[in-house]
Amino acid sequence: MPKPQGIQGEPEGRNRTRLAGQAFASTMAFKPNIDRLKPMLYPSTRGHCPPVRLDEALRAGLAPDGGLYVPERIPGLEAATGIPGPDLSATAERVLAPFFADSSLAEDLPRITREALDLPLPIVEFNPGKSWMLELFHGPTAAFKDFAARFLAACLSRLRAEHEPVQTVLVATSGDTGGAVAAAFHRRPGFRVVILYPDGKVSARQAHQLGAFGDNVHCFRVQGNFDDCQRLVKRALNTPELASALALTSANSISIGRLLPQISYYAHSVSQLSAQIAQKVNLIIPTGNLGNALGAVLARAMGIPIGEIRLATNANRTLPDYFGGEDYRGRPGIATLANAMDVGDPSNFERLAWLYREADLRDSGIHAGSVTDEQIRRAIRRAWNEQGLMVCPHTACALELLRQQREVGDDRPWMVAATAHAAKFENVVEPLIEQTIEAPPALAALLERPSHAEDLEPDEDALATRLRALA
Ligand SMILES: *Cc1c(COP(=O)(O)O)cnc(C)c1O
């Protein structure tokens, strides 16, 4: 791996004490002077291809050397006097402006953030003055991935020239990604979405939702597991003739266009809460591929008053073992109750390792803990019985780590990221809390629509035939 050059040392103009201690003037006018912002390039984590502008990184997804695109430096917040803004989209516009400094989308950024990020972002206090929950599940498919998928769609549709052929967004999903991407591109001119999900490995509601879009969204139920789906997608993307015939592109969490918007909801919520309690806010984040948590890591590096970051994984122990002192060792994923985090080799680890020197990473205020299925069940019951919270199995992992911190006397303010609505995992949660969970309106509307998926053998030729039939 090349020498990382990212977060080590202080980012430009950071002043954490000031940020942590004072209330932000949220009404103060903020006008980024786009011309004055330094251009931002995006190198690959592997360093075997030249850095590109954001437009190209967004279009490509993966870098040609197989690496992931990363911002060449972490901008400070010295120019952003009005953070948090009056709403999430305003904060996002301010925080993301430096990343868009050299993009043809820079002028459009305010419209992009309004279109994509105008979603509710409640902070729910559940232990007075000490514990909060950041609800990231109020988008159309009731999972945090809606923010990023909508942002990526808003960017890609603006980057598309009018007479370009229809692009095919091919996505393998263990449940939540497919829905978020489908919702974000549904009926968008110039795009079609093809979803592959493993038969029998997603919840009944997730399966229904994936097949309920119709129009330009095509859904295949693969007779195999998630790894089969992912392998089919990679093969198709790496088959040049197929990739060009269908203008294939991917929308999974390796895209920089999914990472950037995730900085903004941490910037918005933490600035708000930290101003109110006059302390840094510590975060616990349910983690699989490390995409969501990386948003928090970048927000903190920019100067947002985040203290410690704890990664809550399920029984997939790759990150907890690494942060516990072992060498990094990717491995096959294990199936758990928190299925959207069944990842044994998180792809975004490569970004984290690039941003920090390897030696500093374990000294970076990032920690990780693993939670078993039995602990997930207990955490779901406890949250309902003791706090009246209905939580999904992923959020339950984070609550379990919080409970462990409190048990050893940790009295600091913690905010837990709630990544999906419990109604999406009703098969797990309802029997535990002995309550019916009502789906939020957007999800309920999807569940009322008819759903259609076609069976697909886990075979690349079978997929190629189906794809050609769509073009
Ligand atoms: C995808 C997902 C996660 C894991 O997020 P990463 O960005 O992959 O770490 C956690 N919870 C839910 C509900 C998800 O859908």
The ligand as an SDF file (V2000), in Angstrom:
LIG
                    3D

 15 15  0  0  0  0  0  0  0  0999 V2000
  -25.8280   -1.2570    5.1130 C   0  0  0  0  0  0  0  0  0  0  0  0
  -26.3100   -1.2440    6.5280 C   0  0  0  0  0  0  0  0  0  0  0  0
  -25.4150   -1.1860    7.6110 C   0  0  0  0  0  0  0  0  0  0  0  0
  -23.9150   -1.2010    7.4200 C   0  0  0  0  0  0  0  0  0  0  0  0
  -23.4450   -0.0010    6.8700 O   0  0  0  0  0  0  0  0  0  0  0  0
  -21.9610    0.0850    6.2530 P   0  0  0  0  0  0  0  0  0  0  0  0
  -21.8860    1.3970    5.5940 O   0  0  0  0  0  0  0  0  0  0  0  0
  -21.8870   -1.0620    5.2620 O   0  0  0  0  0  0  0  0  0  0  0  0
  -21.0040   -0.0960    7.3590 O   0  0  0  0  0  0  0  0  0  0  0  0
  -25.9300   -1.1080    8.8940 C   0  0  0  0  0  0  0  0  0  0  0  0
  -27.2510   -1.1240    9.1210 N   0  0  0  0  0  0  0  0  0  0  0  0
  -28.1580   -1.1940    8.1120 C   0  0  0  0  0  0  0  0  0  0  0  0
  -29.5990   -1.2040    8.4350 C   0  0  0  0  0  0  0  0  0  0  0  0
  -27.7090   -1.2470    6.7800 C   0  0  0  0  0  0  0  0  0  0  0  0
  -28.6110   -1.3270    5.7850 O   0  0  0  0  0  0  0  0  0  0  0  0
  1  2  1  0
  2  3  1  0
  2 14  2  0
  3  4  1  0
  3 10  2  0
  4  5  1  0
  5  6  1  0
  6  7  2  0
  6  8  1  0
  6  9  1  0
 10 11  1  0
 11 12  2  0
 12 13  1  0
 12 14  1  0
 14 15  1  0
M  END
$$$$
